[in-house]
């Protein structure tokens, strides 16, 4: 299990990626995985081994603004981006499990196939979240990932109005949702992509989120399902 942890262009001022990647690593180890964390989403993807069977994207928007509203002035390295895209395509073709958490919905914009595989994206100016705080997560359906899991509480941000790709509803199974402004918004979903599988969870802003037993159970179920590729 390889964790691509936000650093450099894939870090931001709001998310403590080292802290949350450590929490994910602990959960992965407890679930039986050998875990490696690699700093930098693009860098980690470019180094992805053919032996890698499960990758976790815990990183941020490479084009996102800083605290002062400024955006990165240096573009991504073209050679690095091309290699990362090549490795991602190869992994999808051979079969890999992909877990994307929280701000990973805005990550790896340099790799278009990642956004297509993810199913929905954080779009600046449209996507948003209520203030971080205690939240109720509503478990949806009877997918193997959430079978036997009831609704749960978590201290977190609740990503809202993520922008789906065309055909999202037909190709994705929603696992969990939250209610905001009288509407239901997906918080987690699963997708089958040929030989590969992907799970996205909008939860995981900081370490407090991973203290929720329900959140840990959701991710444990996701890791086990993804490992079955």
Steps between C-alpha positions, in 0.01 A plus 500: 500500500656825380376831644556804277519771767460870426832684474644770277247591230249251644507656850288792617475720812184333634569126512759330727588227253782346703257460791215351297730276295634360828143426610429325169825305527405382849162386374659324203748318722220391733315362196801291401674713236866583466492879478728751330437876500648711219507883518344669198205364302651543155842382613356194672288407202800533267689253723212253528633149473344233281476297820277760665149365542345779709564875499353769727480862383510734801605829338371837387446725201824573311338810352317616812544841662704565811383684809551834323308387192810461287542198274819304431713682244707201391323246277536130559803335345381372161721191504390408852133551408532281191668222698234517772224481238671202336534316833139572589372369166710186535374439854138534390557256215664231712260543794554705814304618802480879544381675815463878473425700814372850569694763303614230261188606310710797385834320463700383199352747253813433292364147433168529313429127524498532880208742489314270262559202729398694812152576369451844657726794576538792737442805280620834631218755517233232504591231752507597868456371851327614820722589793695210640321342794299206625316338211261214439597261220213306346592155371334414170414160352644154559830506315754257653707796622223628729305180565414495870619859553246745638491880485781656701636823645827663400676832560586613151428715199211392279587558136195623313416548132787300357457506122427156350619375166239405242346165591609514863173358634511203263865412566537573873349347813446756774604364840437799728342844483423807707212743501558870446251773408223244458693289249698177519863517389719192437789468744642167384461278198647191333577441131612203294732595215567189296759305698535783752290632787475847653348635820470868582428632851453873552585457869843544656582869550722437801582231755178559696304349212690171538400471864146419390436126526250525214748675273768242578252221424410663167866524398579149620218365287624708206858372532387138512273543198773679304753229581277248324585635152 
